[in-house]
Amino acid sequence: MTDPEISQLRSAELLRMEQEEARADNANWRRWGTYLSERQWGTVREDYSEDGTPWTYFTHDDARRRAYRWGEDGLLGFCDRQCRLCFAVALWNTRDPILKERLFGLNGLEGNHGEDVKEEYYYLDATPTYSYARGLYKYPATEYPYGRLVRENQHRSRQLPELELVDTGAFDRNRYFDVQIEYAKAEPDDILIRIRITNHGPTVAPIHVLPTLWFRNTWSWGCTHEGCWTKPRIALAADGRLDAHHQTLGHFRFAADVAPDG
């Protein structure tokens, strides 16, 4: 990219920031961004235990079958600033017993140095208004060693180093996928999402990629607090297209397609 092109992009982003600050019409550029947590499980926000044990009250396994009360999580996801409508990808390499929907890690009772994420992911780029953002997640093509990471770290003393994902051989012989996700805004509410999958391994390997759109559950808890809205709706409108409606967000259309090169 040439210096004039870089300067032009900077000027455009500065204009978006000024429009947002002035509360100009159709200039709510920060309404959507990379606000979605990678981990909501095992946090004090979701702890309703009688003895105050958030690490065991809502575990990584629980997250697959229970609704969060105060947030959501996903891989390199995107949502509005109040986390009402969320987007993220779910992955499956056909070897894991579960979908990869969120980051995995050890809670404070499992890690020899306390709670610790056991994943490889990177925030690569973002503008202040999230008119552009890019991230990378590295997904093993072999079975993810959930059990081994828990067992071996639990048995290590604090004087020993942690067992990390790379130490388990999960990335040996480059048997992993790069999952790169890019977000770009044409308008404050018009967002293009591009998902690129690269197999770095020596052989062909399967991967299932599920772009996922969902509403955070705010309607099952009783309407006794702020941020309580009627139950929103997502409906299949056509192949590869969803229509979503929310009481305060309004109407949105989500369309997906595959690039010509697959």
C-alpha positions in Angstrom: 0.0 0.0 0.0 1.4 3.4 -1.0 1.8 6.3 1.4 -1.1 8.3 -0.3 -3.4 5.3 0.1 -2.5 5.0 3.8 -3.1 8.7 4.2 -6.5 8.4 2.6 -7.5 5.6 4.9 -6.4 7.6 7.9 -8.4 10.6 6.8 -11.5 8.4 6.3 -11.2 6.9 9.7 -10.6 10.3 11.3 -13.8 11.5 9.6 -15.8 8.6 11.0 -14.5 9.4 14.5 -15.5 13.0 14.2 -18.9 12.1 12.9 -19.4 9.7 15.8 -18.2 12.3 18.3 -20.7 14.9 16.9 -23.5 12.3 16.9 -24.2 13.0 13.3 -27.0 11.1 11.6 -26.2 7.6 10.4 -22.8 7.9 12.1 -23.0 5.4 15.0 -19.7 3.8 13.9 -18.9 2.2 17.2 -22.3 0.5 17.6 -20.7 -2.7 16.3 -17.3 -4.0 17.2 -15.1 -6.8 18.5 -16.9 -6.6 21.8 -17.8 -10.2 22.1 -15.9 -12.0 24.9 -13.8 -15.0 24.1 -14.6 -16.4 27.5 -17.7 -15.8 29.7 -17.7 -19.1 31.5 -16.0 -19.4 34.9 -16.3 -15.7 35.7 -17.7 -13.9 38.7 -20.3 -12.3 36.3 -22.0 -15.6 35.9 -21.6 -16.9 39.5 -24.7 -17.6 41.5 -23.2 -20.2 43.7 -24.0 -20.1 47.4 -20.3 -20.4 48.4 -18.8 -18.0 45.8 -17.0 -20.6 43.5 -17.3 -19.1 40.0 -14.7 -21.5 38.6 -16.9 -24.5 39.2 -20.3 -23.0 39.1 -20.2 -22.3 35.4 -17.6 -24.4 33.6 -16.4 -24.7 30.0 -18.5 -27.8 29.6 -21.6 -26.0 31.0 -21.3 -23.3 28.4 -22.4 -25.8 25.7 -25.8 -26.3 27.3 -26.5 -23.4 29.6 -27.5 -19.8 28.7 -25.3 -17.0 30.1 -27.0 -14.4 32.2 -24.8 -11.3 31.6 -22.8 -11.8 28.4 -21.8 -14.1 25.6 -18.6 -15.5 24.1 -17.3 -16.8 20.8 -14.2 -17.0 18.6 -13.0 -13.6 17.3 -16.7 -12.5 17.3 -18.5 -9.3 16.6 -21.6 -7.8 18.3 -23.3 -4.5 19.2 -22.0 -2.6 22.2 -24.8 -4.0 24.4 -24.1 -7.6 23.2 -27.6 -8.1 21.9 -27.0 -9.6 18.5 -23.8 -11.7 18.2 -21.7 -13.2 15.5 -18.9 -15.7 15.7 -17.7 -18.9 14.0 -17.9 -22.4 15.3 -15.4 -25.0 14.0 -15.1 -28.8 13.9 -12.1 -30.8 12.6 -14.1 -34.1 12.8 -11.7 -35.3 15.5 -12.9 -33.3 18.5 -15.9 -34.6 20.6 -17.3 -31.0 20.7 -17.5 -28.0 18.4 -14.9 -25.3 18.9 -17.2 -22.4 19.8 -15.1 -20.5 22.4 -11.6 -20.4 23.9 -10.6 -23.2 26.3 -8.5 -22.8 29.3 -7.9 -23.8 32.9 -9.7 -22.3 35.9 -7.9 -21.2 39.0 -8.1 -24.7 40.5 -6.7 -26.5 37.5 -3.7 -24.5 36.4 -0.4 -24.7 38.3 -0.1 -20.9 37.9 -3.8 -20.2 38.2 -6.4 -19.7 35.5 -4.9 -19.7 32.0 -6.1 -19.8 28.4 -4.8 -22.7 26.4 -5.2 -21.6 22.8 -3.3 -19.8 20.0 -5.1 -16.7 18.8 -4.0 -13.2 17.7 -5.6 -9.8 17.3 -4.0 -8.6 14.1 -5.6 -5.2 13.2 -8.4 -2.8 14.1 -9.4 0.8 13.5 -10.8 2.8 16.4 -14.3 2.6 15.1 -14.0 -1.0 14.1 -14.6 -0.1 10.5 -12.0 -2.7 9.9 -10.8 -5.5 12.2 -8.9 -8.7 11.7 -8.0 -11.7 13.9 -6.4 -15.1 13.6 -7.2 -18.4 15.4 -5.0 -21.5 15.0 -7.1 -24.7 15.1 -5.4 -28.1 15.4 -6.4 -30.6 12.7 -5.9 -33.4 15.3 -8.0 -33.9 18.3 -7.7 -31.0 20.8 -6.1 -32.3 24.0 -8.7 -31.0 26.5 -8.2 -33.7 29.1 -4.4 -33.8 28.9 -4.1 -30.0 29.4 -6.2 -30.3 32.6 -4.6 -33.4 34.0 -1.0 -32.5 33.5 -1.3 -28.9 34.6 -3.2 -30.0 37.8 -0.3 -32.2 38.7 2.5 -29.7 38.1 3.9 -27.7 41.0 4.1 -23.9 40.9 7.8 -24.3 40.4 7.4 -26.0 37.1 6.5 -24.4 33.8 2.9 -24.7 32.4 2.0 -27.2 29.8 0.9 -25.2 26.8 -1.1 -26.3 23.8 2.1 -26.2 21.6 3.8 -28.6 24.1 1.2 -31.3 23.5 2.2 -31.8 19.8 -1.1 -30.4 18.6 0.8 -28.4 15.9 3.4 -30.9 15.0 4.1 -31.2 11.3 2.0 -28.1 10.8 -1.2 -30.1 11.2 -3.4 -27.1 11.9 -5.7 -24.6 10.2 -5.3 -20.8 10.2 -8.8 -19.3 10.7 -8.6 -15.7 9.8 -11.7 -13.5 10.2 -12.0 -10.0 8.8 -14.7 -7.4 9.5 -15.2 -4.3 7.3 -18.0 -1.7 7.5 -19.5 -0.1 4.4 -21.9 1.8 6.7 -22.3 1.8 10.5 -24.9 -1.1 10.2 -23.6 -2.7 7.0 -20.8 -5.1 7.8 -18.9 -7.5 5.5 -17.4 -10.6 7.1 -14.7 -12.6 5.4 -13.5 -16.0 6.7 -10.4 -17.5 5.3 -9.3 -21.0 6.1 -5.7 -22.2 5.4 -4.6 -25.8 5.9 -0.9 -25.8 6.8 -0.7 -29.6 7.2 1.1 -32.0 4.8 -2.2 -33.7 3.8 -5.7 -32.8 3.0 -7.7 -32.4 6.2 -11.5 -31.8 6.8 -12.8 -28.8 8.6 -16.4 -27.7 9.1 -17.0 -23.9 9.5 -20.3 -22.7 10.9 -20.8 -18.9 10.8 -23.2 -18.4 13.7 -25.6 -15.5 14.4 -27.6 -15.4 17.7 -29.2 -13.2 20.2 -28.0 -13.1 23.8 -30.7 -14.5 26.1 -32.2 -11.5 27.9 -35.8 -12.8 28.1 -35.6 -15.9 30.3 -34.9 -14.2 33.6 -37.9 -12.1 34.3 -38.4 -8.4 33.4 -37.2 -6.8 36.7 -34.1 -5.0 35.4 -32.8 -2.6 32.8 -32.1 -4.1 29.4 -35.1 -6.4 29.4 -36.6 -6.8 26.0 -39.2 -9.0 24.4 -37.8 -12.2 22.9 -36.2 -11.4 19.5 -36.6 -13.4 16.4 -34.2 -15.0 13.8 -35.8 -16.8 10.8 -34.5 -18.5 7.7 -35.5 -16.3 4.8 -33.8 -18.2 2.0 -30.8 -20.4 1.4 -27.9 -18.7 3.0 -29.9 -15.8 4.4 -31.4 -15.0 7.9 -33.7 -12.3 9.0 -33.2 -11.0 12.5 -35.4 -8.6 14.5 -34.9 -7.1 17.9 -37.1 -4.7 19.8 -34.3 -2.1 20.2 -31.8 -3.0 17.5 -34.4 -3.2 14.7 -34.3 -5.4 11.6 -31.1 -7.0 10.2 -30.4 -9.3 7.3 -27.5 -11.8 7.5 -26.4 -13.4 4.2 -23.6 -16.0 3.6 -22.0 -17.4 0.5 -18.8 -19.3 -0.5 -16.1 -17.7 -2.5 -15.5 -19.0 -6.0 -12.3 -20.7 -4.9 -14.1 -22.4 -2.0 
